[in-house]
């Protein structure tokens, strides 16, 4: 399946929206999106998320869900060329 290209700012909004909709991830924060050369899957970005308002144990319990959301978005979208410097 070919990925759709999105501007970086739009991709960040999409990731945040998907995280908020996932049970247990409503307060998950997108810390960073790193744009890079396409990896072995063809995706040209990766993301870092966190639960800053939670205890470590509680954050760890929901981190797997948050990572699953990020992986789902990575399977569908790439950062459009020339938009990485926007946000």
GIVEN-V399216 format. One record per residue. OMEGA is omega in degrees with one decimal (999 if undefined). Layout:
omega = {OMEGA & OMEGA}
This chain:
omega = {179.4 & -179.9 & 172.6 & 177.9 & 178.8 & 171.2 & -176.9 & -179.0 & 178.7 & 177.9 & 178.0 & 177.4 & -179.9 & 178.1 & 179.1 & 178.8 & 179.7 & 178.3 & -179.5 & -178.8 & -178.5 & 177.2 & 179.9 & -176.6 & -176.0 & -179.1 & 178.1 & -179.8 & 174.0 & -176.4 & -176.3 & 170.0 & -178.7 & 177.8 & -176.1 & 174.7 & 178.6 & 178.4 & -177.2 & 178.1 & -177.6 & -179.5 & -176.5 & 177.9 & 172.7 & -175.2 & 177.1 & -179.4 & -178.7 & 174.5 & -171.0 & -177.7 & -175.5 & 172.3 & -179.3 & -178.7 & -179.7 & 178.4 & -179.3 & 180.0 & -175.8 & -178.9 & 179.6 & 178.0 & -179.9 & 178.1 & 178.0 & 177.8 & 179.9 & 179.6 & 178.9 & 179.0 & 178.0 & 179.6 & -173.5 & -170.8 & 169.7 & 174.8 & 179.9 & 179.6 & 176.1 & -178.7 & -176.2 & -178.3 & -177.4 & -169.9 & 999}
